[in-house]
Amino acid sequence: MSPYLTKLAPIAVILVGSMGLGGCATKGYVNDQIATVNQRIDGLDAKLQQTDGTAKQALSEAQAASGQAQQNSQRIDQLSGRVDSVEQQLAAMKTKPKKARN
């Protein structure tokens, strides 16, 4: 082997080794990054659960209000019939001739 190659071989090995190791992430680094992402996901999941609970409560209240509105509408329909009957009776009373009192 030539003296030039014996000097160049260790440098080449160090250079190749440093290039190969430079791109690798350690387990600790990866775990730290994953932990950060998992915390963000957990926070978003908690917000999603809260929003879902609020939406379900709003839906329940809206359904209850719809039921109450239907009951009120039925009650108004019943009362409208009674009012119409009373108005007809009043109109009939007004059109009848009054009898003279002696």
Secondary structure, 3 states (H helix, E strand, C coil): CCHHHHHHHHHHHHHHHHHHHHCCCCHHHHHHHHHHHHHHHHHHHHHHHHHHHHHHHHHHHHHHHHHHHHHHHHHHHHHHHHHHHHHHHHHHHHHCCCCCCC
